[in-house]
Amino acid sequence: MNLEAFKGAISAQLGSSPVLEGINSWEAVLYYLASFKDTNPKLVVIIDEFPYLVDQAPALPSTLRANEDETMRSR
């Protein structure tokens, strides 16, 4: 899965958004998802075949960790 496919899956589940359409990085899309934590606290994101995704985006594990750390601090 690439970033555009991931954004498409998000749009299919949460609705389309001009903000989402304008996102062009994994970091930004993760922050976009985190913005739903208050309005949709039971939102779960499952990324199947994560190792293949990391092959395409090697920085993704670090990006996920940084996003999680920031999201947890803001609670």
Secondary structure, DSSP 8 states (H G I E B T S, - for coil): --HHHHHHHHHHHH---HHHHH--SHHHHHHHHHTTTTT-TT-----TTHHHHHHH-TTHHHHHHHHHHHHHHT-
